[in-house]
Amino acid sequence: MDMVNIKINGVPVSAPKGSTILEAARIAGIEIPTLCFLKDINEIGACRICVVEVKGARSLVASCVYPINEGMEIFTNTPRVLESRKTTLKLILSNHDKKCLSCVRSGNCELQKLCRDLGVEDEEEFAGVRTEVEIDDSAAHMIRDNGKCILCRRCVAVCEKNQAVGVIGANERGFKTNIGTSFEIGLADTSCVSCGQCIAVCPTGALREKESIDDVFAAIADPTKTVLVQTAPAVRAALGEAFGMPIGTDVEGKMAAALRRLGFDKVFDTDFAADLTIMEEAHEFVDRVKNGGKLPLITSCSPGWVKYCEHYFPELTDNLSSCKSPMQMFGATAKTYYAQKMGIDPKDIVVVAVMPCTAKKFEIGRDDENAAGVADVDFAITTRELARMIDKAGIKFTQLPDEKFDEPLGLSTGAGVIFGATGGVMEAALRTAVETLTGEQLQSLDFTDVRGTEGIKEASYDVAGMTVKVAVASGLANAKALLKKVESGEADYHFIEIMGCPGGCVNGGGQPQQPGYIRNTVDIRGLRAKVLYDIDADMPIRKSHENPAIKEVYADFFGEPGSEKAHHILHTTYVKRGL
Amino acid sequence: MAKNIAIPFKGTAEQEALLRQVIAEHKSDKGALMPILQKAQEIYGYLPVEVQKIIATEMDISMEKIYGVVTFYSQFSLYPKGEYTISVCLGTACYVKGSGDIFDKLTEVLGIKGGETTPDGKFTLVDCRCIGACGLAPVLTVNDDVYGRLTTKDVEDIIAKYKG
């Protein structure tokens, strides 16, 4: 690799050619503060927080985009630099809604942290006219409050580049510049897919999920209700971050303990329903292959992906698996099978789902998601909301003992837990589908070709004399690229897994927010996915069809996978929405 | 919160054919959006949602991307020009004589904001800088007619004259 020699604050540094000043400084052990910068996604040098002095340059330069040259001398901490950064912050604050105490991001706001780190001593120094804003709360999953927007455009960049959606962008110019939609319609009326990636990257409280925390506390307090909670696989891989634990900490046991202490009547696991999904989806796949059904079969667990498909690829909705998502299957099973078993009226059961996802808030309100005549799932809260509930209740999360889920809807396998990472649904489905097709036990349960955080993965397997071609995509821009090939006939896969968020649910829009400088330097999704694969590796049972609770639910209630009863309760329909 | 654009779209099949031709000609050029929007505005006189939708679909870019560009440049308009353009001078002399209040009164009486056109297609309201009639400040023009030494009380009479 060609190296370039420079000096940073007088110290000689050697960095790869093509590095930016920001990257070179990191090699020298200096983290230059940034605000708008997101590596590979939003490299626009707009916010001017990362400015540094370069010897010989007339003005300060934005280190996030400025490449290094041989012999360059850079100063990152001069009074001129520090003063400039502080002035920039004060100017941002002059048009910022500074109700920090009641802000959902108080304590983990990137703007707040910079103001503290850089010593802003008067937030009102440039007080004056403020841009008028309207709050957009039209969507089921989120609230946009431009009063707290700092125009960094990270949300715009992820929406367009990672997700190929692009429903938000910068409108107007100068002082009137605002992030909004085309013709300023509410987000609910756009082709927004509710993925929440914009919320995950927002440095302030401008974008946030629509909370259901108070509703959940009210349900728990209502003595007439049986409140069941289910947790998605990816939640246990990230919840600890909200309590200062390192990225990649498995908190499954503490999470179960916390949920019990919050007062839920039963602490169940969406992983159980992931196993159920595999039973139905593997059956559907085998059925489509054997009986000439529509192929490729495409997974339907990710509601952001499903909505994207309905808007952008409406002609592919027949390829979507008719299986409800694991969350919905859980709710449907809880309010039919479990209600019957326990002798509870489904109307008195409240199902709360803890999800790494914001699109789940949209999904619970979809048509044909009410097997018992009432909504399958009553409230879907994000991992972040659960963390806030735990804080609100004064539960010392890190000091909790490790506890287990309740039975029977808390029993699951290694196949269920890997649903939270890109490739996991495919691998879990293959474990069951291959054994179903061949009638033999698999030698190895690890389908490593579909693991890893790359955006698009392909593999083919010889199964019972047939070559099964599969593909896995995460992030909707990757899904778009893959589906274009399917549409054109260039690709002839049999089975495709798509997750809306890059890296899958572990990197979902409802997960704890990590600041830009962490996102830029740490493989967050890889570390979180490792938690799930480690849990899988340690599980005594790693195939969905061997889960005893699943066997029981079929024996006692559903009959066979794909039975009429299973179809009525566990499957759903889609809408061709278009744009 | 949606932009309130109540003027019905009256585009013709000929205009649409012309627009599609323009898009086809420029589509593969780098930075094609600006020239296409300019031509589209020449064809229709403004850039309503119907026109932006055609451009978005044909160019495979998002509606928001187009809307962002259209609202960035003042040369683009989301509204058709009305039969009468009322232009209020907000230059220094007029402004200190109260033309800001007159502008506000017009928005109130017409029910539109600056840059917009009334739903009946009659009036477009804009502000302008000094038109060289400072002696008559505050001043407004309705197409080529000039009105000076105004107070907010005069606004309704002026509009009534053109409503006819």
Interface residues (C-beta under 8 A of the other chain):
Chain A: E134 D136 S138 E160 V165 G166 V167 I168 G169 A170 N171 E172 R173 G180 T181 S182 F183 E184 I185 G186 D189 L579
Chain B: M1 A2 K3 I5 V49 Q52 T57 I61 S62 M63 E64 K65 I66 Y67 G68 T71 F72 Y73
